[in-house]
């Protein structure tokens, strides 16, 4: 039980960098982050319920699904930033916030499903709750820190690249590391 909660806290660290990237955008409001995290909570609960149903029907190692999904999300996160930068798009738009929210929510849902797969049959509702609360806590803290004078000096590219690399690293761990 404690290991599943600890895992939910650890794998949600990428939310820190997502909150940081949103916080560095002057036009982004905390309300947007709160809405993203509300959707994220619902998707975490859905992921928990789906994982229990899907586990018996998947004939191969579920870690492959989780790992490949995270690697794809991480690559998308990094590439999306550089493509948007190359097209000289404005860093902040409502479309970007919605896309970031969907990626973050999908990623949290996959984390929940992956942890549920790993800890079945002992998994319980604390997994999605921990993942959702950790995402909100990390992203809210970093959003607040991004509004401070010292953190504003960090280039926006760092937050996008580090967030994407964290997702890729988690995906590689899911594929190659056995708990």
C-alpha positions, 0 to 999 in steps of 0.5 A: 500500500505504502509503495503504491502511494510513494510511486504515485508521488514520485511519478507525478514529478513531471507535473512540477515542470508543466506547472512551471511552464504554465506559470512562466506564461504571463497571461495564464491564470491559476484557474486554468491549472485548477480546471486541468487538475479537475479533469485530471482527477476524473481521468485518474479515476477512470484509468483506475476503473479501466485498468482493473477491467483491462488487466485480465484481457491483455495477453502480453505485458502491460508494462509495454503499453504504459512504457510506449505511451509515456515515451510517445507523450514525452516525445510529443511534449518536446517536439510540440514545443520546438515546432511551435517555436519554429513556427513563431507561434505565441507561447501562450494561447488557450489552444496550447493550455487545452493541449497541455491539459489533455497531455497532462491528464492523459499522462496522469491517467496512464500513470494511474493505470500503470500503477494499478497494473503493477499493484494488482490485486492489492491496488485500491482507490488511493492510487488515483487519488494520490496521483491526482493530488500529487499532480495538483500539488506539484503543478500548483507549487511550481506555478506559484514559484514561476511567478516569483522574481528568481524563477522568471529567469528560467528559459521556458524551453527548460520546463518543456524539455525536462517535462518531456524527458521525465515522461520518456524516462518513466516510459523507459523504466516501465519497459525495462525495469521490473518492480 
